[in-house]
Amino acid sequence: MSDSAPPDALPPGLELGDDDVIEQVEEIDEEGLAAATEPVRTSGFDGIGTRREARERALALLYEAESKGIVPPAAVLDTLPVPPEPYAGELVVGVSDHLDELDEAIGRRSVGWTVARMPALDRALLRMATYELAHTDVPVGACISEAVELAKRYSTDGSPTFVNGLLSRLAGELREG
């Protein structure tokens, strides 16, 4: 640290007071200034953008769409001030585009529960994980494990077991061959 700045280090018109200290001076040329523009912002939890965070965000958006009666569910993306991370958006759009197919698959494998009777959060979670099983190359174990973790975190005590069993049955059907 220095107590005084070199005369050419300060921008024109900037004066330092007696108690001001310059800790660092960095010169940026015009080319470097253009490269230092702000990146496009996306919503996320800590900016890392992991798939786990994307799934959590997608679950929140699908639940929000259902709670607010937004049809199709992907229209919830249009209400956001900042777009979600790309994988979260892909999940929301994928579920929205394949909603009838997903509900039919979930209903076919569900024992004792119709899709409409399931808790809204579980329904959104099952739709999202079923979409991943049917339409992505995400490993089966990752799809099921992540869905069970989200059920543990956000849903009822019985939901993790229900989600695990139903997705395991679906995985056998959707990923055979």
Beta strands, then each sheet from edge to edge (+ up, - down):
end
